[in-house]
């Protein structure tokens, strides 16, 4: 039973991180063109750890914007 809960917790954390990243990207797009947004800026603004960002988007900001 705890394995199932652990998987659910990880899925929730993954979805929450995705939501945070996308909401931050949308916020940044309001002030600049997507191609001018740097991964460092998105990471800082979202409060997400750099390694977490790259675990979601190994190709960096370009991969995220092209998704």
HELIX and SHEET records of a PDB file:
HELIX    1   1 UNK A    2  UNK A   29  1                                  28    
HELIX    2   2 UNK A   34  UNK A   36  5                                   3    
HELIX    3   3 UNK A   39  UNK A   46  1                                   8    
HELIX    4   4 UNK A   50  UNK A   56  1                                   7    
HELIX    5   5 UNK A   60  UNK A   66  1                                   7    
END                                                                             
